[in-house]
Amino acid sequence: MKPVRVVVAGVHGYGRHHLENVRRLAGAGRAQLVGVCDVRPSPDLGVPCSADLPALITETGAEVAVIATPIHTHAPLAVAALRAGAHVLLEKPPAPSVEEFERISAAVAETGLACQVGFQSLGSAAVPAAAGLLGEPIRGIGVAGAWTRPFSYFSRAPWAGRRRLDGVDVMDGALTNPFAHAVATALAVAGADEVSSVEGIELELYRANAIESDDTSSARIRLADGTVIAITVSLCAGRRTEPYLHLHGRTRSARLFYTVDELELDGVRTGFDRVDLLANLLAHVRQGEELLVPLARTGGFTRLLDEIRRAPDPLPVDGARTEPTRLVLPGIEGLAVRAAAELKTLSELGFPGSLGPRPEPWPETVLCAGPQQVATYVQRGDLQATDAPRPHLHPVRTLGGTVVTEVQPDDHVHHFGAGVAISDVNGVNFWGGSTYVPGVGPRILPNHGRQRRRSLRPVDGGFAERLDWIGPDGTVLAAEDRTLVARALPGAWALDFAFTLHNRTGEPLSIQSSACKGRAGAGYGGFFWRAPRDSTGPAVFTAEASGEQAVHGSRTPWLALTCDDWSLLFVQTRGLDPWFVRVAEYPGVGPALAWDTPLSVPDRLDRAITVVVADGRLTPERASALFAEHTNP
């Protein structure tokens, strides 16, 4: 189709994501960035820049305006853009009050143009699937969300953490901004799209930080059809978790992890596709495709936001632990889990002042060696395209509790614990970060792929997983079968990790590393383990040699990476590829699928590795014995 002319309003915050998305769609021939609107100039973008959105739309002939500005500017800018003749993609929340929401609705009716709201989770096929998953009516939905935010989060902009700014409603609270998707998704699953869908709301707004708005909250919404939605969220958790909806039927229950588009029922997780909302709006403009999140579908959410707007200021709470960069409410994650399971509010569980009698663990995918939990298998919903999102193991621990993986370190923010990552599959970057361009060097390109889970089911000792490897244009290049099993050993434990890539292109897959393109020694790609950089005395050896230079590129059955506190013994049990090794720059190890020559995969690629995880420093003799006794090569 002819590219749709697009302008983006607000490009210095989350708007940067929209700019990247427009560029991605432009690469597919579907969009053209023709201007940006911001109060701060952006001459480096190579398109007209103006602080006057209607004038910019008129000047550029824009057909679509993406609005990613502060919440209190949404209504006036959306109305102005619609009346200037542009369809609108409006970031969530659409407006800080029902009155402002109705202003936008009136402009949509007046102009006949579209307004799509950026609740991206509502583009997921998991939402309609969730509504019928239980095979019986949903009587209640619990929502649990626990994230951590630094002090800087609440000072990132003048409106951050504010209920009002200069007398204007802002409503930047936990329920209305960072966890707005959680609320909107629950309402969508329940079919509560309109303002009239909500019959009553109970609110409990709290704040641990020195802000105006809520950072820890509960809301219980009673819908006109009798369904109850109980939401408990906090920005003061000790760590980031994947928020979820707990679906309650009469006899069954399930979970929807909306950030990663996964449903969990009877211990099995199933992944679903998600449609990009800007792409959907462009298809609506050119081909009449139905909008996924029209403004009218967000009325129920706006009703809750309006209740929060009229509520008393959040109640300050004591008991938070002060850390260098943030506040933490100990145990808040467990309370959120209980609230979602029991459809209760925080106060009904004894908060503030009590964590209740039985804090509950967050529902996560964990590996156990015997009775001991040794690793968490993570699928994160907060990663950017340049991270090449993928499932990974982190944290992985020794039996003594020492963490032996690292994620997003400052030296390589696209490193994620232990998993499978490849820098070039048919030109798509599944490693993250830059792509090596021959004759030019490393460059950030719009070529990042992602691994999307299709299913995850328990097997003896671990999990079996099915994944799709998806390019930036949505093409499935490969399907992967993966197994992860933990085994207890005397004084240690072993991870058995196997994967099979099935070519889905109809032509041979080409797998390359940066070394294949001329970057000497950079043969990384395949299974890769990133260890903690702050480990003391890192060293590496094989049965034949020791030291990074000696073992890097060697092709031996096993390799050990050790330090004072822990040791990792890597054994290739299917395939025998050269070892990619880093010690001096950072500790990391993995067999290299394409060391310095491209690997062609006509049909399938099979690899397996066992990693023995031990406390303390292994000697070469002990490593060799472990290889012979316990790794089942």
C-alpha positions, 0 to 999 in steps of 0.5 A: 500500500502507499506509505501513510504520512505520519507526524509524531508529537512528543519525541524526547520521552516514550515518543522515541519508541514511536519514532523507531516504530515509524522507521520500522514501518517505513522500512516495510513501505507502510509509513513515512515520517514527515514531521515531529512536534515538540516544544524542544527542537529536534533538527537531527531527525531530518524532517520539519519540526514544530511546536504547532501540531495543527500547522505541522499537519497542514504543512506536511499533509500528514494523515496520521498524528502519533501523540506521545505527550504528557497526559494533561495535553492529550485531549487538546492535542488530539482534538486539534489533530483530528480537526486538522484532518489527521487520524490519531494514535493517542498514548495511554491514558487517553485523558485525565477525566471523563470530561476530557475523554468526551471532548475527544469522543466528540471530535472523533464523531465530528470529523469521522476520523479515527482515534486509536489509543495506545493500550498495546496489550489490547492488540494481543490475541491473548485477550479474546482467548482469555475471555473464553479460556476457562470454559465457564463464566469469569466471576472475577479477575485479580490483577497483580503488578509489582515493579521497582522505580528509582527516585529519578523516575518521579523527577523525570518530568515536571508532571511525573508523580503529580496529580495536578500541575498548575491547576490542571489534572495530570493523574500520573499514578501507578494505576493510571500510567505504568499499570494502566495496561493492567487495568485496561486489559482486565476490563477488556477481558471482562468486556467492560469497554464503556463508561457505563460498564462500571457500576462501582469502584473502591479505591485505596491509594498509598504513597511511600515516595515523596510524591503527590500521586499513588505508587502503591494502590488497590482498586476493586471494580464492580461491573454492571454484570456482577463481575469483580475486578480487584487490582493491586499494584506497586512501584516499590517492589524489591525487583521487577516482575511480570504483572498478570491477571488471575482469572477466576471461574466457578471451578477453574482459574488461569493467568494472563501475563499481558506484557508477554501475551501468554496464558497459563492454564493447568501449568502450561503456558501458551503464547499469542501474537500481538498486532502493532497498534500503529500498523493496525491504524495504518491498515485502517486508513488505507484498507479499512481494517477494523481498529483494535483499540478505538477510543470508545473501547477505553471508556471503562478505564477512563471511568476508573481514572476519573474516580481516582481524580476525584479521590482524596490524596494518597495516604502516606505509608511508613515502613519502606526500606531506603536504598541508594536509588529507590524505596522498597516496601518489603513483601509488597509482591506477596501481598499483590499475589494474595490480593489477586488470588482472593480478590481483596484490597491491600487494607483487607490483607493488613496493609499498611503495617502488616504483610499478613500471615502468609506472603505468597511467591510470585508465579514464575517459571523456576528450575529445581535440582532436587528440592532446591530452586536453582534458576528462574526462566524469564520472559520479560515484557519490558525489553526494547526491540534493540534488546532482541527480546528472548527467554533466558535464565536469570538468576541462576544460582549455585547450591550455596546461593551464589548468583552466576548469571548477569543481565543487561550489564553496563558493558553489554546491555543486550546480554541476558543471563543464559540462553540462545542468541545469534547475531545474524540469521538471514540478516536479522539480529537475534543477539541484540545491540549493534550489527557489524557492517563490513567496511563500516563497523558496528552499527545500530540497524532496524533489523532486530528480531525476537523469540516469541514463546508458543508454548511452555510445558513441564517435563520431568526435571524442567520444561519443554518449550516451543518458540518462533524466531520472528524478524522485524517485519513479522516473518517467522524465520525459524521455529525452535524446540527447546528443553531445560532440565536441572539435575542434582549432583553430589555437591553441585547441579547440572543444567541440560539445555537442548535446542533444535531450530527448524527452518521456516523460510523455504530456503536455507537459513544463513547463520553468521557471526560478526567474525564471518563479516571480518571482525576477527575473533567475534564468532559469538552466536548460539547458546551463551552464558553471561557470568557476573563481571564482579566475580573475583579471579576469573579463569578459564581452561580446557583439558588441553589448555588454559587462559582466554587466548589459548581456549578462545576458538578451540574445539574441545568437548568441555571448558571450565569458567571458574572464579573464587566463589563459583565454577561453571563446567560447559560440556557440548553434548550434541554438536562440537563447535569452537568455544567463544570465550571472554574473561578479561573484558567480561566473563562469558562463554558459548559454543559458536555456531558460525565461528568464521564461516557462515553456517547454512541450515537447509532444514534443522539445526540440533545442539545441546549442552550441559552446564555443571554449576558448582560452588568454589573454584574447580581444579582441572582434575575435578573438572575432568572428573565431573565431565567423566562422571556426571555430564552424560556427554 
